[in-house]
Amino acid sequence: MAGLGTSEILIILLVVLLLFGSTKLPQLARSLGKSARILKAETKGLRDDDEDPAQQAQTEAAKAQADAAHAKAQADQAAQQSYQQPQPQRQLPRGADGTTLNGVPLPEADRDRRTS
């Protein structure tokens, strides 16, 4: 350990104990442990990214292909449902005398066509 003997380590531990107190030492140890785990997980993730980019690309391509197949299946299902349930055509209300359509007066050419 970088030339540290037993007495130097004991002095460092005594100084840490005096600085932080006995109540905060468990919290300090927990936070150091969490930090070490996070650091270890991040470095492992970086190594995994660097080691096998071809496998990662294959995984991403397979996921994209599965997503595309799922979207196509949903579109096919929606299209099939629309064919099974035909939409009724709406009739626009006409005036009793055939001169208006939805309360809007028709031009004379349309009035002649509708009344004949």
N, CA, C and O atoms as a GROMACS GRO file, in nm:
protein
  464
    1MET      N    1   0.082  -0.120   0.000
    1MET     CA    2   0.000   0.000   0.000
    1MET      C    3   0.085   0.125   0.000
    1MET      O    4   0.093   0.188   0.105
    2ALA      N    5   0.145   0.164  -0.100
    2ALA     CA    6   0.215   0.292  -0.118
    2ALA      C    7   0.304   0.329   0.000
    2ALA      O    8   0.315   0.447   0.034
    3GLY      N    9   0.366   0.233   0.063
    3GLY     CA   10   0.459   0.262   0.170
    3GLY      C   11   0.394   0.298   0.303
    3GLY      O   12   0.462   0.353   0.390
    4LEU      N   13   0.266   0.270   0.322
    4LEU     CA   14   0.199   0.300   0.449
    4LEU      C   15   0.214   0.181   0.542
    4LEU      O   16   0.184   0.067   0.506
    5GLY      N   17   0.259   0.209   0.663
    5GLY     CA   18   0.272   0.103   0.761
    5GLY      C   19   0.148   0.096   0.848
    5GLY      O   20   0.052   0.169   0.827
    6THR      N   21   0.152   0.008   0.945
    6THR     CA   22   0.037  -0.013   1.035
    6THR      C   23   0.009   0.111   1.118
    6THR      O   24  -0.107   0.147   1.140
    7SER      N   25   0.113   0.175   1.164
    7SER     CA   26   0.092   0.294   1.249
    7SER      C   27   0.030   0.409   1.170
    7SER      O   28  -0.054   0.481   1.222
    8GLU      N   29   0.071   0.427   1.044
    8GLU     CA   30   0.014   0.535   0.961
    8GLU      C   31  -0.135   0.508   0.933
    8GLU      O   32  -0.216   0.601   0.935
    9ILE      N   33  -0.169   0.384   0.907
    9ILE     CA   34  -0.310   0.349   0.880
    9ILE      C   35  -0.394   0.374   1.004
    9ILE      O   36  -0.506   0.424   0.994
   10LEU      N   37  -0.342   0.337   1.122
   10LEU     CA   38  -0.416   0.362   1.246
   10LEU      C   39  -0.436   0.511   1.272
   10LEU      O   40  -0.542   0.552   1.319
   11ILE      N   41  -0.336   0.590   1.242
   11ILE     CA   42  -0.348   0.736   1.259
   11ILE      C   43  -0.454   0.791   1.164
   11ILE      O   44  -0.534   0.876   1.203
   12ILE      N   45  -0.455   0.745   1.039
   12ILE     CA   46  -0.556   0.791   0.941
   12ILE      C   47  -0.695   0.753   0.988
   12ILE      O   48  -0.787   0.834   0.979
   13LEU      N   49  -0.713   0.629   1.036
   13LEU     CA   50  -0.844   0.585   1.086
   13LEU      C   51  -0.889   0.668   1.206
   13LEU      O   52  -1.007   0.698   1.219
   14LEU      N   53  -0.797   0.703   1.295
   14LEU     CA   54  -0.829   0.785   1.411
   14LEU      C   55  -0.872   0.925   1.369
   14LEU      O   56  -0.967   0.979   1.426
   15VAL      N   57  -0.805   0.983   1.271
   15VAL     CA   58  -0.842   1.116   1.221
   15VAL      C   59  -0.981   1.112   1.156
   15VAL      O   60  -1.061   1.202   1.177
   16VAL      N   61  -1.009   1.007   1.078
   16VAL     CA   62  -1.141   0.992   1.016
   16VAL      C   63  -1.249   0.979   1.123
   16VAL      O   64  -1.356   1.039   1.111
   17LEU      N   65  -1.222   0.902   1.226
   17LEU     CA   66  -1.318   0.885   1.334
   17LEU      C   67  -1.344   1.017   1.406
   17LEU      O   68  -1.458   1.047   1.441
   18LEU      N   69  -1.240   1.095   1.428
   18LEU     CA   70  -1.257   1.225   1.493
   18LEU      C   71  -1.333   1.324   1.404
   18LEU      O   72  -1.414   1.402   1.453
   19LEU      N   73  -1.307   1.320   1.273
   19LEU     CA   74  -1.373   1.413   1.181
   19LEU      C   75  -1.522   1.383   1.164
   19LEU      O   76  -1.606   1.473   1.170
   20PHE      N   77  -1.554   1.258   1.144
   20PHE     CA   78  -1.692   1.223   1.112
   20PHE      C   79  -1.773   1.178   1.232
   20PHE      O   80  -1.896   1.186   1.228
   21GLY      N   81  -1.712   1.133   1.335
   21GLY     CA   82  -1.786   1.085   1.451
   21GLY      C   83  -1.836   0.944   1.430
   21GLY      O   84  -1.845   0.896   1.317
   22SER      N   85  -1.869   0.879   1.539
   22SER     CA   86  -1.910   0.739   1.531
   22SER      C   87  -2.050   0.722   1.473
   22SER      O   88  -2.082   0.615   1.422
   23THR      N   89  -2.135   0.826   1.478
   23THR     CA   90  -2.272   0.812   1.426
   23THR      C   91  -2.276   0.822   1.274
   23THR      O   92  -2.362   0.761   1.211
   24LYS      N   93  -2.184   0.898   1.214
   24LYS     CA   94  -2.188   0.916   1.069
   24LYS      C   95  -2.101   0.815   0.994
   24LYS      O   96  -2.109   0.809   0.871
   25LEU      N   97  -2.021   0.739   1.063
   25LEU     CA   98  -1.935   0.642   0.994
   25LEU      C   99  -2.014   0.534   0.920
   25LEU      O  100  -1.976   0.501   0.807
   26PRO      N  101  -2.122   0.476   0.977
   26PRO     CA  102  -2.199   0.378   0.899
   26PRO      C  103  -2.260   0.438   0.773
   26PRO      O  104  -2.263   0.374   0.668
   27GLN      N  105  -2.310   0.562   0.782
   27GLN     CA  106  -2.366   0.627   0.664
   27GLN      C  107  -2.257   0.651   0.560
   27GLN      O  108  -2.280   0.633   0.440
   28LEU      N  109  -2.140   0.691   0.605
   28LEU     CA  110  -2.028   0.713   0.515
   28LEU      C  111  -1.988   0.583   0.445
   28LEU      O  112  -1.961   0.582   0.325
   29ALA      N  113  -1.984   0.474   0.520
   29ALA     CA  114  -1.948   0.344   0.462
   29ALA      C  115  -2.052   0.300   0.359
   29ALA      O  116  -2.016   0.247   0.254
   30ARG      N  117  -2.181   0.321   0.390
   30ARG     CA  118  -2.287   0.285   0.295
   30ARG      C  119  -2.276   0.365   0.167
   30ARG      O  120  -2.286   0.310   0.057
   31SER      N  121  -2.254   0.495   0.180
   31SER     CA  122  -2.246   0.578   0.060
   31SER      C  123  -2.123   0.542  -0.023
   31SER      O  124  -2.128   0.544  -0.146
   32LEU      N  125  -2.011   0.510   0.043
   32LEU     CA  126  -1.893   0.466  -0.032
   32LEU      C  127  -1.919   0.333  -0.103
   32LEU      O  128  -1.874   0.313  -0.215
   33GLY      N  129  -1.991   0.242  -0.038
   33GLY     CA  130  -2.025   0.114  -0.101
   33GLY      C  131  -2.115   0.133  -0.222
   33GLY      O  132  -2.094   0.070  -0.326
   34LYS      N  133  -2.216   0.220  -0.210
   34LYS     CA  134  -2.304   0.248  -0.324
   34LYS      C  135  -2.226   0.309  -0.439
   34LYS      O  136  -2.245   0.271  -0.554
   35SER      N  137  -2.139   0.404  -0.406
   35SER     CA  138  -2.059   0.467  -0.511
   35SER      C  139  -1.970   0.366  -0.581
   35SER      O  140  -1.954   0.370  -0.703
   36ALA      N  141  -1.912   0.275  -0.504
   36ALA     CA  142  -1.826   0.172  -0.564
   36ALA      C  143  -1.906   0.080  -0.655
   36ALA      O  144  -1.859   0.043  -0.762
   37ARG      N  145  -2.028   0.041  -0.613
   37ARG     CA  146  -2.112  -0.045  -0.697
   37ARG      C  147  -2.152   0.025  -0.826
   37ARG      O  148  -2.150  -0.035  -0.933
   38ILE      N  149  -2.186   0.153  -0.816
   38ILE     CA  150  -2.225   0.228  -0.937
   38ILE      C  151  -2.107   0.238  -1.031
   38ILE      O  152  -2.121   0.217  -1.152
   39LEU      N  153  -1.990   0.270  -0.977
   39LEU     CA  154  -1.871   0.281  -1.060
   39LEU      C  155  -1.838   0.148  -1.128
   39LEU      O  156  -1.801   0.145  -1.245
   40LYS      N  157  -1.850   0.040  -1.054
   40LYS     CA  158  -1.823  -0.092  -1.110
   40LYS      C  159  -1.921  -0.126  -1.222
   40LYS      O  160  -1.882  -0.179  -1.326
   41ALA      N  161  -2.050  -0.096  -1.200
   41ALA     CA  162  -2.151  -0.125  -1.303
   41ALA      C  163  -2.127  -0.042  -1.428
   41ALA      O  164  -2.142  -0.092  -1.540
   42GLU      N  165  -2.090   0.085  -1.410
   42GLU     CA  166  -2.065   0.170  -1.527
   42GLU      C  167  -1.944   0.124  -1.606
   42GLU      O  168  -1.947   0.122  -1.729
   43THR      N  169  -1.837   0.087  -1.537
   43THR     CA  170  -1.719   0.041  -1.610
   43THR      C  171  -1.746  -0.091  -1.682
   43THR      O  172  -1.695  -0.115  -1.791
   44LYS      N  173  -1.827  -0.178  -1.620
   44LYS     CA  174  -1.864  -0.303  -1.687
   44LYS      C  175  -1.948  -0.274  -1.811
   44LYS      O  176  -1.929  -0.338  -1.915
   45GLY      N  177  -2.039  -0.178  -1.801
   45GLY     CA  178  -2.120  -0.140  -1.917
   45GLY      C  179  -2.036  -0.084  -2.029
   45GLY      O  180  -2.060  -0.113  -2.146
   46LEU      N  181  -1.936  -0.003  -1.994
   46LEU     CA  182  -1.848   0.052  -2.097
   46LEU      C  183  -1.766  -0.058  -2.164
   46LEU      O  184  -1.746  -0.056  -2.285
   47ARG      N  185  -1.720  -0.154  -2.086
   47ARG     CA  186  -1.644  -0.266  -2.144
   47ARG      C  187  -1.732  -0.348  -2.238
   47ARG      O  188  -1.688  -0.390  -2.345
   48ASP      N  189  -1.857  -0.372  -2.196
   48ASP     CA  190  -1.949  -0.450  -2.280
   48ASP      C  191  -1.975  -0.378  -2.411
   48ASP      O  192  -1.985  -0.442  -2.516
   49ASP      N  193  -1.988  -0.245  -2.406
   49ASP     CA  194  -2.011  -0.168  -2.528
   49ASP      C  195  -1.892  -0.175  -2.622
   49ASP      O  196  -1.908  -0.184  -2.744
   50ASP      N  197  -1.772  -0.171  -2.567
   50ASP     CA  198  -1.652  -0.171  -2.649
   50ASP      C  199  -1.619  -0.310  -2.703
   50ASP      O  200  -1.567  -0.321  -2.814
   51GLU      N  201  -1.647  -0.414  -2.628
   51GLU     CA  202  -1.605  -0.548  -2.667
   51GLU      C  203  -1.684  -0.606  -2.784
   51GLU      O  204  -1.625  -0.670  -2.870
   52ASP      N  205  -1.816  -0.585  -2.790
   52ASP     CA  206  -1.896  -0.656  -2.888
   52ASP      C  207  -1.996  -0.564  -2.959
   52ASP      O  208  -2.117  -0.579  -2.938
   53PRO      N  209  -1.950  -0.470  -3.041
   53PRO     CA  210  -2.044  -0.384  -3.111
   53PRO      C  211  -2.125  -0.457  -3.218
   53PRO      O  212  -2.238  -0.418  -3.248
   54ALA      N  213  -2.069  -0.563  -3.275
   54ALA     CA  214  -2.142  -0.638  -3.378
   54ALA      C  215  -2.264  -0.708  -3.318
   54ALA      O  216  -2.372  -0.708  -3.376
   55GLN      N  217  -2.245  -0.768  -3.200
   55GLN     CA  218  -2.357  -0.834  -3.135
   55GLN      C  219  -2.463  -0.734  -3.092
   55GLN      O  220  -2.583  -0.761  -3.101
   56GLN      N  221  -2.419  -0.617  -3.046
   56GLN     CA  222  -2.514  -0.512  -3.006
   56GLN      C  223  -2.593  -0.465  -3.128
   56GLN      O  224  -2.714  -0.440  -3.117
   57ALA      N  225  -2.529  -0.451  -3.243
   57ALA     CA  226  -2.599  -0.410  -3.364
   57ALA      C  227  -2.700  -0.515  -3.406
   57ALA      O  228  -2.810  -0.481  -3.451
   58GLN      N  229  -2.664  -0.643  -3.393
   58GLN     CA  230  -2.758  -0.749  -3.427
   58GLN      C  231  -2.878  -0.747  -3.334
   58GLN      O  232  -2.992  -0.768  -3.378
   59THR      N  233  -2.854  -0.722  -3.206
   59THR     CA  234  -2.964  -0.716  -3.109
   59THR      C  235  -3.057  -0.601  -3.141
   59THR      O  236  -3.180  -0.616  -3.137
   60GLU      N  237  -2.999  -0.485  -3.174
   60GLU     CA  238  -3.082  -0.370  -3.207
   60GLU      C  239  -3.161  -0.394  -3.336
   60GLU      O  240  -3.277  -0.354  -3.346
   61ALA      N  241  -3.100  -0.460  -3.434
   61ALA     CA  242  -3.168  -0.489  -3.560
   61ALA      C  243  -3.284  -0.587  -3.537
   61ALA      O  244  -3.391  -0.572  -3.595
   62ALA      N  245  -3.261  -0.686  -3.453
   62ALA     CA  246  -3.368  -0.782  -3.423
   62ALA      C  247  -3.483  -0.713  -3.351
   62ALA      O  248  -3.599  -0.743  -3.376
   63LYS      N  249  -3.451  -0.623  -3.262
   63LYS     CA  250  -3.556  -0.550  -3.189
   63LYS      C  251  -3.635  -0.462  -3.285
   63LYS      O  252  -3.758  -0.456  -3.277
   64ALA      N  253  -3.567  -0.393  -3.376
   64ALA     CA  254  -3.635  -0.309  -3.473
   64ALA      C  255  -3.724  -0.393  -3.564
   64ALA      O  256  -3.834  -0.351  -3.599
   65GLN      N  257  -3.676  -0.510  -3.602
   65GLN     CA  258  -3.755  -0.598  -3.688
   65GLN      C  259  -3.880  -0.648  -3.614
   65GLN      O  260  -3.988  -0.656  -3.673
   66ALA      N  261  -3.865  -0.681  -3.488
   66ALA     CA  262  -3.980  -0.725  -3.408
   66ALA      C  263  -4.080  -0.611  -3.392
   66ALA      O  264  -4.201  -0.634  -3.398
   67ASP      N  265  -4.032  -0.489  -3.371
   67ASP     CA  266  -4.121  -0.374  -3.359
   67ASP      C  267  -4.197  -0.350  -3.490
   67ASP      O  268  -4.316  -0.318  -3.488
   68ALA      N  269  -4.128  -0.365  -3.603
   68ALA     CA  270  -4.193  -0.346  -3.733
   68ALA      C  271  -4.300  -0.452  -3.756
   68ALA      O  272  -4.408  -0.422  -3.806
   69ALA      N  273  -4.270  -0.576  -3.719
   69ALA     CA  274  -4.368  -0.684  -3.735
   69ALA      C  275  -4.489  -0.660  -3.647
   69ALA      O  276  -4.603  -0.686  -3.687
   70HIS      N  277  -4.466  -0.609  -3.526
   70HIS     CA  278  -4.577  -0.580  -3.435
   70HIS      C  279  -4.664  -0.468  -3.491
   70HIS      O  280  -4.787  -0.476  -3.486
   71ALA      N  281  -4.601  -0.363  -3.545
   71ALA     CA  282  -4.677  -0.252  -3.603
   71ALA      C  283  -4.757  -0.299  -3.724
   71ALA      O  284  -4.871  -0.256  -3.743
   72LYS      N  285  -4.699  -0.386  -3.807
   72LYS     CA  286  -4.770  -0.438  -3.924
   72LYS      C  287  -4.890  -0.522  -3.881
   72LYS      O  288  -4.996  -0.515  -3.942
   73ALA      N  289  -4.871  -0.602  -3.778
   73ALA     CA  290  -4.982  -0.684  -3.729
   73ALA      C  291  -5.096  -0.597  -3.677
   73ALA      O  292  -5.213  -0.628  -3.699
   74GLN      N  293  -5.061  -0.490  -3.609
   74GLN     CA  294  -5.165  -0.399  -3.559
   74GLN      C  295  -5.237  -0.331  -3.675
   74GLN      O  296  -5.359  -0.315  -3.671
   75ALA      N  297  -5.163  -0.291  -3.778
   75ALA     CA  298  -5.225  -0.227  -3.894
   75ALA      C  299  -5.317  -0.326  -3.967
   75ALA      O  300  -5.426  -0.288  -4.009
   76ASP      N  301  -5.272  -0.451  -3.982
   76ASP     CA  302  -5.355  -0.552  -4.047
   76ASP      C  303  -5.483  -0.577  -3.967
   76ASP      O  304  -5.591  -0.592  -4.025
   77GLN      N  305  -5.470  -0.581  -3.835
   77GLN     CA  306  -5.587  -0.604  -3.751
   77GLN      C  307  -5.685  -0.487  -3.762
   77GLN      O  308  -5.807  -0.508  -3.767
   78ALA      N  309  -5.634  -0.366  -3.766
   78ALA     CA  310  -5.722  -0.250  -3.779
   78ALA      C  311  -5.791  -0.249  -3.915
   78ALA      O  312  -5.910  -0.217  -3.924
   79ALA      N  313  -5.717  -0.286  -4.020
   79ALA     CA  314  -5.776  -0.292  -4.154
   79ALA      C  315  -5.884  -0.400  -4.159
   79ALA      O  316  -5.989  -0.379  -4.219
   80GLN      N  317  -5.859  -0.514  -4.098
   80GLN     CA  318  -5.956  -0.622  -4.098
   80GLN      C  319  -6.083  -0.580  -4.024
   80GLN      O  320  -6.194  -0.613  -4.066
   81GLN      N  321  -6.068  -0.510  -3.914
   81GLN     CA  322  -6.184  -0.464  -3.838
   81GLN      C  323  -6.265  -0.363  -3.918
   81GLN      O  324  -6.388  -0.361  -3.910
   82SER      N  325  -6.196  -0.278  -3.996
   82SER     CA  326  -6.271  -0.179  -4.073
   82SER      C  327  -6.348  -0.246  -4.187
   82SER      O  328  -6.455  -0.197  -4.224
   83TYR      N  329  -6.296  -0.357  -4.243
   83TYR     CA  330  -6.370  -0.429  -4.345
   83TYR      C  331  -6.489  -0.504  -4.287
   83TYR      O  332  -6.591  -0.518  -4.354
   84GLN      N  333  -6.476  -0.551  -4.166
   84GLN     CA  334  -6.584  -0.627  -4.104
   84GLN      C  335  -6.700  -0.538  -4.062
   84GLN      O  336  -6.815  -0.583  -4.063
   85GLN      N  337  -6.674  -0.416  -4.028
   85GLN     CA  338  -6.779  -0.326  -3.982
   85GLN      C  339  -6.788  -0.208  -4.078
   85GLN      O  340  -6.723  -0.106  -4.058
   86PRO      N  341  -6.870  -0.222  -4.184
   86PRO     CA  342  -6.880  -0.110  -4.278
   86PRO      C  343  -6.943   0.012  -4.210
   86PRO      O  344  -7.035   0.001  -4.129
   87GLN      N  345  -6.890   0.125  -4.246
   87GLN     CA  346  -6.939   0.249  -4.188
   87GLN      C  347  -7.066   0.292  -4.263
   87GLN      O  348  -7.066   0.297  -4.386
   88PRO      N  349  -7.173   0.323  -4.190
   88PRO     CA  350  -7.295   0.369  -4.257
   88PRO      C  351  -7.271   0.507  -4.317
   88PRO      O  352  -7.204   0.592  -4.258
   89GLN      N  353  -7.328   0.527  -4.436
   89GLN     CA  354  -7.314   0.657  -4.499
   89GLN      C  355  -7.414   0.753  -4.440
   89GLN      O  356  -7.531   0.720  -4.422
   90ARG      N  357  -7.366   0.871  -4.411
   90ARG     CA  358  -7.455   0.971  -4.350
   90ARG      C  359  -7.534   1.041  -4.459
   90ARG      O  360  -7.482   1.073  -4.566
   91GLN      N  361  -7.658   1.065  -4.430
   91GLN     CA  362  -7.743   1.142  -4.520
   91GLN      C  363  -7.745   1.286  -4.471
   91GLN      O  364  -7.773   1.313  -4.355
   92LEU      N  365  -7.715   1.375  -4.560
   92LEU     CA  366  -7.720   1.516  -4.523
   92LEU      C  367  -7.865   1.562  -4.523
   92LEU      O  368  -7.940   1.531  -4.615
   93PRO      N  369  -7.905   1.634  -4.421
   93PRO     CA  370  -8.044   1.682  -4.417
   93PRO      C  371  -8.068   1.784  -4.527
   93PRO      O  372  -7.984   1.869  -4.556
   94ARG      N  373  -8.184   1.773  -4.587
   94ARG     CA  374  -8.224   1.868  -4.691
   94ARG      C  375  -8.344   1.947  -4.645
   94ARG      O  376  -8.420   1.904  -4.559
   95GLY      N  377  -8.357   2.061  -4.702
   95GLY     CA  378  -8.475   2.141  -4.673
   95GLY      C  379  -8.597   2.074  -4.733
   95GLY      O  380  -8.585   1.996  -4.828
   96ALA      N  381  -8.713   2.103  -4.680
   96ALA     CA  382  -8.836   2.040  -4.728
   96ALA      C  383  -8.865   2.073  -4.874
   96ALA      O  384  -8.920   1.990  -4.946
   97ASP      N  385  -8.828   2.190  -4.916
   97ASP     CA  386  -8.856   2.229  -5.054
   97ASP      C  387  -8.740   2.201  -5.148
   97ASP      O  388  -8.752   2.225  -5.268
   98GLY      N  389  -8.625   2.150  -5.097
   98GLY     CA  390  -8.511   2.117  -5.182
   98GLY      C  391  -8.428   2.238  -5.218
   98GLY      O  392  -8.341   2.228  -5.305
   99THR      N  393  -8.450   2.352  -5.155
   99THR     CA  394  -8.375   2.472  -5.190
   99THR      C  395  -8.260   2.499  -5.093
   99THR      O  396  -8.177   2.587  -5.118
  100THR      N  397  -8.254   2.424  -4.984
  100THR     CA  398  -8.144   2.444  -4.889
  100THR      C  399  -8.081   2.309  -4.857
  100THR      O  400  -8.144   2.204  -4.868
  101LEU      N  401  -7.956   2.314  -4.819
  101LEU     CA  402  -7.882   2.197  -4.776
  101LEU      C  403  -7.811   2.235  -4.647
  101LEU      O  404  -7.723   2.321  -4.647
  102ASN      N  405  -7.849   2.171  -4.538
  102ASN     CA  406  -7.796   2.205  -4.407
  102ASN      C  407  -7.818   2.352  -4.373
  102ASN      O  408  -7.735   2.415  -4.307
  103GLY      N  409  -7.928   2.405  -4.416
  103GLY     CA  410  -7.961   2.543  -4.384
  103GLY      C  411  -7.893   2.645  -4.474
  103GLY      O  412  -7.910   2.765  -4.454
  104VAL      N  413  -7.814   2.598  -4.573
  104VAL     CA  414  -7.744   2.688  -4.664
  104VAL      C  415  -7.820   2.688  -4.797
  104VAL      O  416  -7.846   2.581  -4.852
  105PRO      N  417  -7.855   2.803  -4.848
  105PRO     CA  418  -7.928   2.806  -4.976
  105PRO      C  419  -7.842   2.751  -5.090
  105PRO      O  420  -7.723   2.779  -5.100
  106LEU      N  421  -7.906   2.671  -5.175
  106LEU     CA  422  -7.837   2.612  -5.289
  106LEU      C  423  -7.838   2.708  -5.406
  106LEU      O  424  -7.930   2.789  -5.420
  107PRO      N  425  -7.735   2.700  -5.492
  107PRO     CA  426  -7.739   2.780  -5.615
  107PRO      C  427  -7.854   2.732  -5.704
  107PRO      O  428  -7.904   2.621  -5.689
  108GLU      N  429  -7.894   2.816  -5.795
  108GLU     CA  430  -8.012   2.786  -5.876
  108GLU      C  431  -7.996   2.661  -5.960
  108GLU      O  432  -8.092   2.586  -5.979
  109ALA      N  433  -7.876   2.635  -6.011
  109ALA     CA  434  -7.851   2.517  -6.094
  109ALA      C  435  -7.871   2.391  -6.010
  109ALA      O  436  -7.927   2.293  -6.059
  110ASP      N  437  -7.824   2.392  -5.885
  110ASP     CA  438  -7.842   2.275  -5.797
  110ASP      C  439  -7.988   2.260  -5.757
  110ASP      O  440  -8.037   2.148  -5.742
  111ARG      N  441  -8.057   2.371  -5.739
  111ARG     CA  442  -8.199   2.362  -5.703
  111ARG      C  443  -8.279   2.296  -5.815
  111ARG      O  444  -8.368   2.214  -5.791
  112ASP      N  445  -8.247   2.334  -5.936
  112ASP     CA  446  -8.319   2.276  -6.051
  112ASP      C  447  -8.291   2.125  -6.060
  112ASP      O  448  -8.381   2.047  -6.090
  113ARG      N  449  -8.168   2.086  -6.036
  113ARG     CA  450  -8.132   1.945  -6.043
  113ARG      C  451  -8.202   1.865  -5.934
  113ARG      O  452  -8.250   1.754  -5.960
  114ARG      N  453  -8.210   1.919  -5.813
  114ARG     CA  454  -8.267   1.846  -5.701
  114ARG      C  455  -8.421   1.840  -5.709
  114ARG      O  456  -8.481   1.741  -5.665
  115THR      N  457  -8.483   1.937  -5.762
  115THR     CA  458  -8.629   1.936  -5.766
  115THR      C  459  -8.682   1.855  -5.883
  115THR      O  460  -8.799   1.815  -5.882
  116SER      N  461  -8.601   1.828  -5.984
  116SER     CA  462  -8.651   1.752  -6.098
  116SER      C  463  -8.636   1.605  -6.081
  116SER      O  464  -8.674   1.529  -6.170
   0.00000   0.00000   0.00000
